[in-house]
């Protein structure tokens, strides 16, 4: 079966989310942190739009939900950790914290994909796109702020897998 039969217009925004997240990592590796932060934030914009466009065009699908979660894991789970690894000097413990954060993001998304709630259980992974974009910009003027990233990873990891009920903003 042709994979392209599953793709809808709304899924192009999901791909924009994925591409922006990957390019954010690329530009961080090149030392272009402002561009990296902008692209990570652009991932947030694409993530918000893919759901809105799917609803407006009546294109919500199981396939779309799955690829959205996969893109979110890359942009808002893997990308922030790799940004930290690129611009910081991670030690063994901070590497473990980063892996914990990514695992929590994956678990949060898996739970979301199998539930039919109106709101969210746990902090949505997309929030990390906003937080780490801001932290990346902050780090350019205050390099010492990088030492707080592992604490944010731990806190956000726990909040993502928590049972806190959060209402949709967008």
Order of alpha helices (4+ residues) and beta strands (2+ residues): alpha-alpha-alpha-alpha-alpha-beta-alpha-alpha-beta
